[in-house]
Amino acid sequence: MKHVQFGRNYITMFVILKNLHTRSIPFAQRLTVVLVLFSINAFSTDYYVNDNSTSGDAFTTTGGSNSNAGTSVSDPKLTLANLLSTHGASLTYGDKIYIDAGTYNGETDFTIPASKPGISFIGAGYDLTIIDNQLAGAATAFFMYIKASNTSFSNMSIIGYENNGTQTPGHSAQAITIDGTSGSPVTGVLFENVSFYNNGASGGNPALSVLSYAKVTLRGGGSYCNSPGKAYTGGVELYGNNNTLNIEDYILSGNDKTLFDGGGLRIEGANTSFVNVSNTRISNNRGN
């Protein structure tokens, strides 16, 4: 067995060829498949962010600094903002951004454009990697606007955002908004073991919003205790057309809004959207 190694990413080329051979695929087609896999996986890059401590760390070996390159476990960036500012233009499909244990403040107003699909944001655990805007700054501060397919988040908490929905295009979430178009739908977006809580001090919309032409899965984690006693807000919403929202093994609890229904889960739009809910706790939410 032989591996082709590029950083932490590799392809087992002999195994691929052997498995394809057993299916009696002509050699030219086997070679094409191998080359396609090579082009997709071999050149992806791992990036690293860490606070200034190594306590509880899962990925990095030293504290972060924005003077570091952020491309190895021994030289992580200190902030996600600096990493995206430095490397955002060069991100490619399959790249992974590891955000180690710590609390990260002031991480606001990021957009993942349609031209940057397949980026993964990976935390050390929902109780270890905390992205917290501390309900600080302008009431229009949000965490991320996602327009790219196959964007994924795992093992972190996103808290303390209070966007009131006034940035373009207007209707948007406290923390994360996913939005596509008919010409550029957003598919394969995944949140796994990600918690949203304590978002929405100034009102606005729910912690997470799925707008139009988007396919999103929420698996594990939850959206809870957002926006106590404020207008419009709440846990999760699907607001628009041509969407699919899958909610699996999730918690929607303790979300509170004083205007409109759907304190925990709000669904509004045409019958071109679908919501599938399984093994999910929905409790103690309030709408009006």
C-alpha positions in Angstrom: 0.0 0.0 0.0 1.4 3.4 -0.9 0.3 6.8 0.2 0.8 10.2 -1.5 1.2 12.7 1.3 0.5 16.4 1.3 0.6 17.8 4.8 -2.1 15.8 6.7 -4.0 14.9 3.5 -3.3 11.7 1.5 -4.7 9.3 -1.0 -4.3 5.6 -1.0 -3.7 5.3 -4.7 -3.0 1.5 -4.9 -6.1 0.7 -2.9 -8.3 2.8 -5.2 -6.9 1.1 -8.3 -7.4 -2.3 -6.8 -11.0 -1.7 -5.8 -11.8 -0.2 -9.2 -10.2 -3.2 -11.0 -12.5 -5.6 -9.2 -15.4 -3.9 -10.8 -14.0 -4.5 -14.3 -13.8 -0.8 -15.2 -11.6 -0.1 -18.2 -8.2 1.2 -17.3 -8.7 4.6 -18.9 -11.8 5.1 -16.7 -10.0 3.9 -13.6 -7.2 6.4 -14.3 -9.7 9.2 -14.7 -11.4 8.4 -11.4 -8.0 8.4 -9.6 -7.0 11.7 -11.1 -10.3 13.3 -10.1 -9.9 12.1 -6.5 -6.3 13.4 -6.5 -7.4 16.9 -7.7 -10.1 17.2 -5.1 -8.3 15.9 -2.0 -4.6 16.1 -2.3 -4.1 19.8 -2.2 -6.5 20.8 0.6 -4.9 22.7 3.5 -5.4 22.6 7.3 -5.4 25.9 9.1 -5.3 26.5 12.9 -6.6 29.1 15.3 -5.9 29.1 19.1 -6.2 31.5 21.9 -3.1 32.4 23.9 -3.4 29.3 26.1 -2.9 25.6 25.5 -5.3 24.6 28.2 -7.8 22.0 27.0 -6.4 22.1 23.5 -7.1 19.3 21.0 -5.3 20.5 17.9 -2.4 22.9 18.5 0.8 22.7 20.5 1.3 26.4 21.4 -0.7 29.6 21.9 -1.9 31.6 19.0 -0.4 34.7 17.5 -1.6 36.7 14.5 2.0 37.0 13.4 2.0 33.2 12.8 1.1 31.6 9.5 -1.7 29.6 10.9 -0.9 26.6 8.7 0.5 24.1 11.3 -0.2 22.9 14.8 2.8 24.8 16.0 2.0 28.2 14.6 -1.8 28.9 15.0 -3.4 32.2 14.4 -4.8 34.0 17.4 -8.1 35.0 15.7 -10.4 33.6 13.0 -10.7 37.1 11.7 -6.9 37.3 11.0 -6.8 33.9 9.5 -9.6 34.6 7.1 -8.1 38.0 6.3 -4.7 36.4 5.6 -5.8 33.2 3.8 -9.4 33.8 2.7 -8.6 34.4 -0.9 -6.7 31.1 -1.2 -9.2 28.8 0.5 -10.2 25.9 -1.6 -12.6 23.0 -1.5 -11.7 20.6 1.3 -9.8 23.1 3.5 -10.3 22.7 7.2 -10.0 25.4 9.8 -9.4 24.0 13.3 -10.4 26.4 16.1 -8.9 25.1 19.3 -10.2 25.4 22.9 -10.8 28.9 24.0 -13.2 31.9 24.0 -13.0 34.1 20.9 -14.4 37.6 21.0 -14.9 40.1 18.3 -15.3 37.6 15.4 -17.9 39.3 13.3 -19.3 40.0 9.9 -17.8 37.1 7.8 -19.2 36.1 4.5 -18.4 32.8 2.8 -19.1 33.5 -0.9 -20.5 31.0 -3.4 -17.0 30.8 -4.9 -15.6 29.2 -1.8 -17.5 25.9 -1.2 -16.4 23.0 0.9 -14.8 24.8 3.8 -15.0 23.1 7.3 -14.8 24.9 10.6 -13.9 22.4 13.4 -13.9 23.2 17.1 -12.5 21.2 20.0 -16.0 20.7 21.6 -19.2 22.7 22.1 -18.0 23.5 25.7 -14.4 24.2 24.7 -14.5 26.3 21.6 -16.7 29.3 22.3 -17.2 32.1 19.8 -18.7 34.9 21.9 -19.4 38.4 20.7 -20.4 39.3 24.2 -23.5 41.2 23.0 -20.9 43.9 22.1 -20.5 46.4 19.4 -23.2 47.5 16.9 -26.6 45.8 17.0 -25.9 44.8 13.3 -23.0 42.6 14.2 -23.4 39.0 13.0 -21.1 36.0 12.9 -21.3 34.6 9.4 -23.3 34.8 6.1 -23.0 31.6 4.2 -23.5 31.6 0.4 -21.3 28.5 -0.4 -22.3 24.9 -0.6 -20.8 22.2 1.6 -19.8 24.6 4.3 -19.7 22.8 7.7 -19.3 23.6 11.4 -18.7 21.1 14.2 -18.0 21.0 17.9 -18.4 24.6 19.0 -20.8 27.2 20.6 -21.8 30.5 19.0 -23.1 33.0 21.4 -23.6 36.7 22.2 -24.6 38.0 18.8 -27.3 40.6 18.4 -27.7 41.5 14.7 -31.1 43.0 14.4 -31.4 42.1 10.7 -30.6 45.5 9.2 -27.6 44.4 7.1 -28.1 43.4 3.4 -30.4 41.8 2.4 -32.3 42.8 5.5 -33.9 39.7 6.8 -31.1 37.8 8.5 -30.1 36.0 11.6 -28.5 37.0 14.9 -25.5 34.8 14.3 -25.6 32.7 11.0 -27.6 33.1 7.8 -27.6 30.7 4.9 -28.9 32.0 1.7 -28.7 31.0 -2.0 -30.3 32.0 -5.3 -31.9 30.1 -8.1 -28.7 30.4 -10.1 -26.5 29.6 -7.1 -28.2 27.3 -4.6 -26.5 26.5 -1.4 -26.5 22.7 -0.6 -24.8 20.4 1.8 -24.5 22.9 4.7 -24.0 21.0 8.0 -23.9 22.1 11.6 -22.9 19.1 13.8 -22.7 19.4 17.6 -22.9 23.2 17.4 -24.8 25.2 20.1 -26.4 28.6 19.7 -27.4 30.4 22.9 -27.7 33.9 24.4 -28.1 35.6 21.1 -30.4 38.5 20.4 -30.2 41.1 23.1 -31.4 43.8 20.7 -34.2 41.9 19.0 -34.0 41.0 15.4 -34.4 37.5 13.9 -33.5 34.0 15.3 -30.0 32.8 16.1 -29.9 30.9 12.8 -31.8 31.7 9.6 -32.2 29.6 6.4 -33.5 31.9 3.7 -33.8 30.7 0.0 -32.5 28.0 -2.2 -30.6 26.3 0.7 -30.2 22.7 2.0 -29.1 22.7 5.6 -28.7 20.0 8.3 -28.6 20.7 12.0 -27.4 17.5 13.8 -26.6 17.4 17.5 -26.3 20.6 19.6 -29.1 23.0 19.7 -30.4 26.6 19.7 -31.6 27.6 23.2 -32.0 30.5 25.6 -31.9 33.1 22.8 -33.4 36.5 23.0 -35.3 36.6 26.3 -38.3 38.8 25.9 -37.3 40.5 22.7 -39.2 40.9 19.5 -38.9 38.7 16.4 -36.0 36.6 17.6 -35.9 32.9 18.7 -34.0 29.7 18.0 -34.1 28.7 14.3 -36.1 29.8 11.3 -36.7 28.8 7.8 -37.9 31.9 6.0 -38.2 31.7 2.2 -38.6 29.4 -0.7 -37.0 26.3 -2.2 -35.3 25.2 1.1 -34.7 21.9 2.8 -34.0 22.0 6.6 -33.2 18.8 8.4 -33.1 18.9 12.2 -31.7 15.8 13.9 -30.9 15.0 17.5 -31.3 18.7 18.4 -32.6 20.9 21.2 -34.8 23.9 20.7 -35.6 25.1 24.2 -36.0 28.3 26.2 -36.2 30.7 23.3 -38.4 33.7 23.9 -39.9 36.3 21.5 -42.6 38.9 22.0 -43.7 39.3 18.4 -44.7 36.6 15.9 -44.9 32.9 16.4 -42.1 30.3 16.4 -40.1 31.0 19.5 -38.2 27.7 19.0 -38.7 27.0 15.3 -40.3 29.4 12.8 -41.3 28.1 9.3 -42.6 30.7 6.8 -42.6 30.7 3.0 -44.0 28.9 0.0 -44.7 25.2 -0.2 -41.5 24.7 -2.1 -39.7 24.3 1.2 -39.4 21.2 3.4 -38.6 20.7 7.1 -37.7 17.3 8.5 -37.5 17.0 12.3 -36.3 13.8 14.1 -35.2 12.9 17.7 -35.5 16.6 18.7 -36.6 18.2 22.0 -38.7 21.3 21.5 -39.7 22.8 24.9 -40.3 26.0 26.9 -40.2 28.3 23.9 -42.5 31.3 23.7 -43.9 33.1 20.7 -46.7 35.6 20.4 
